[in-house]
Amino acid sequence: MACDDPINILVVGECGDGKSTLIDALRDKSKSIKPLTGRDPAGVTKDVMLYPCPDLMMNGTSCRFNLLDTPGVGDHEVTPVALISMIEEFLTAGMVPGGIRGLVVTTPIPECRIKLGAQIVQVIVDKGFVAAAGHDKYANIILCGTKSDKAEEEDRVNFMHGTDGGSSVKSLFFKKSPGQTGPCTMVSKHDYSPLLEAIVKLPSTSIAFEKPDAKVMAASLSEKLGMQPEEFESQMTAMRQLVEEQSKQMRDTLQQMNENQAEHRAEMARKDRHVQQLMQKMQEDQRRAEKARVTREQQFELMRQQQDQQRRAEAAQAARVQEQLMQAMQDEARQSREQVEAMQREMAEAEERNQRLLMEMQATNQRSIQAMESSNSSPPMLPLFVNLCTAALTAYTKVRMLN
């Protein structure tokens, strides 16, 4: 069955079995009101009530999930015949969109027995369920032991496996099923997950049901209910007719509820898509803003690197200019020093030449004086002339050295 149709589970049990408490724990609180619960012997649920529940995951697909709460067996205001007629009508194809996928029978674990509600379900399954060849009528039935938290360990063992060689509650309920077994689970008010796991494992097809003849039902149930077969048959015929009339109105109501749910889901899906689009736009805006930020930072970093390179180039150029200036100054100083040294060498050489010349002149003068003294023929002005020449030569040499 496609998940276009909801998974509808009918819940049957006696008054006080914890049936309504179970439904309250599993229902979607935002889509339904709390079912009435309590120990009133008159019962609390008077009609079959549909409770939307959170979606179930079936093979990776989210499927709608509804629980249908029935009046408790033993309700003073809802007779067993009326309850049977209600259950039959809901099991009839088309009563609810998608049909009934499974039937949950609640029975308290501490009581360790098959109660009247479970016995009625057994008769309905045996007489009305239609199974294909090779298939088990009980495959769509879940026996749900309630109040596990209030049961002793021995009660839980007896419920699932039996004790002291006796039959278990499970095997007694499924005694007409192949292997005397079937889907069975135990729950407490703190943990209903085992029941959800069992529902997920139910066959994918809805229950096929045909209303048994009223005589057949009377023969199977009149004695259990303390009624004469004729009385049971008469009541069932009249009740079936009444329930059929009421069910038409209920089908219309349920169909409207289903359409409303579909519209709600479509609206929620539209809103989800809108939110996703907004989120995608926000993410895209954030990506663009982040990209722009990264681009700006890259540009700033590039500008900083360029400025650093320019500063380094300018510093290198200034260093080269300074080095060239220093080199030029050093070259100029060296040239000046070389020129001074050359002038000093020239002056030294000139001084040396002048000294030699002076010494030669002095020597010549001395020889001349000696020669004149020897001959007594020297004019008196010659020594004076020689001395003047010597003095002039010496003065000239000093002036050259100063320049």
Secondary structure, 3 states (H helix, E strand, C coil): CCCCCCEEEEEECECCCCHHHHHHHHCCCCCCCCCCCCCCCCCCCCCCEEEEEEEEEECCEEEEEEEEECCCECCCCCCHHHHHHHHHHHHCCCCCCCCCCEEEEEEEHHHCCCCHHHHHHHHHHHHHECCCCCCCHHHHEEEEEECHHHCCHHHHHHHHCCCCCCCCHHHHHCCCCHHHCCCEEECECCECHHHHHHHHCCCCCCCCECCCCHHHHHHHHCCCCCCCHHHHHHHHHHHHHHHHHHHHHHHHHHHHHHHHHHHHHHHHHHHHHHHHHHHHHHHHHHHHHHHHHHHHHHHHHHHHHHHHHHHHHHHHHHHHHHHHHHHHHHHHHHHHHHHHHHHHHHHHHHHHHHHHHHHHHHHHHHHHHHHHHHHCCCCCCHHHHHHHHHHHHHHHHHHHHHC
